[in-house]
Amino acid sequence: MLAGHLSTSVLGEFDSPDLLVRTSGELRLSNFLLWQSAYTELYFSNKMWPDFWEDEYIQALKDFQSRERRFGQRKPSKASN
């Protein structure tokens, strides 16, 4: 119910980002899209925004592709296999 009242709700299926890139070496979100980022993968870069070029963006995407997204689900334990 709360998500429907956020400004990003007009985006429909794109109201929650899959990947959030934080530049400048900061390791926090600074209250940016807190609710929408619950299942968002975070990528932190030491580069400042003006220096964040295509090569760094591609690295962020490669890192994102290598992650196992579980959307809040627990990873199955090896004992249950």
C-alpha positions in Angstrom: 0.0 0.0 0.0 2.8 2.4 0.9 4.6 1.8 -2.4 1.6 3.1 -4.4 2.0 6.5 -2.8 5.7 7.0 -3.6 6.6 9.2 -6.5 8.2 6.2 -8.3 4.9 4.4 -8.4 4.0 6.0 -11.8 6.8 3.9 -13.3 4.9 0.7 -13.1 7.2 -2.4 -13.3 10.2 -0.1 -13.1 9.4 1.4 -9.8 12.2 -0.6 -8.0 15.7 -0.5 -9.4 17.7 -3.7 -10.0 21.1 -2.0 -9.6 22.0 1.2 -7.7 25.4 2.7 -8.4 26.9 4.9 -5.7 29.9 6.9 -6.7 32.6 8.9 -4.8 33.6 6.1 -2.5 30.6 6.7 -0.1 29.3 3.4 1.4 25.8 4.6 2.2 22.6 5.4 0.3 22.0 8.9 1.9 18.2 8.2 2.1 18.0 7.8 -1.7 15.2 5.5 -2.7 15.3 3.6 0.6 11.9 1.9 0.2 12.4 1.1 -3.5 15.9 -0.3 -2.9 14.9 -3.1 -0.6 15.9 -5.8 -3.1 18.3 -3.6 -5.2 21.8 -4.7 -5.8 24.3 -2.1 -4.7 27.5 -1.2 -6.5 30.0 1.2 -4.9 32.6 3.0 -6.9 35.5 5.2 -5.7 35.2 7.3 -8.8 33.6 10.7 -8.6 30.4 11.1 -10.8 32.1 13.1 -13.5 34.8 10.5 -13.9 32.3 7.5 -14.0 32.6 6.6 -17.6 31.5 3.7 -19.8 34.3 1.3 -18.6 33.2 1.7 -15.0 29.5 1.3 -15.9 30.3 -1.9 -17.8 32.3 -3.2 -14.7 29.2 -2.4 -12.5 27.0 -4.4 -14.9 29.4 -7.3 -15.0 29.5 -7.3 -11.2 25.7 -7.2 -11.2 25.4 -10.1 -13.6 27.6 -12.3 -11.4 25.4 -12.0 -8.4 22.8 -14.5 -7.2 19.6 -12.5 -6.6 17.3 -14.2 -4.1 14.9 -11.3 -3.3 14.8 -12.0 0.4 14.9 -15.8 0.1 17.5 -17.7 2.1 20.2 -19.6 0.2 19.5 -23.3 0.5 21.8 -25.0 3.0 24.1 -27.7 1.8 22.7 -30.1 4.4 19.3 -30.1 2.7 20.7 -31.1 -0.7 
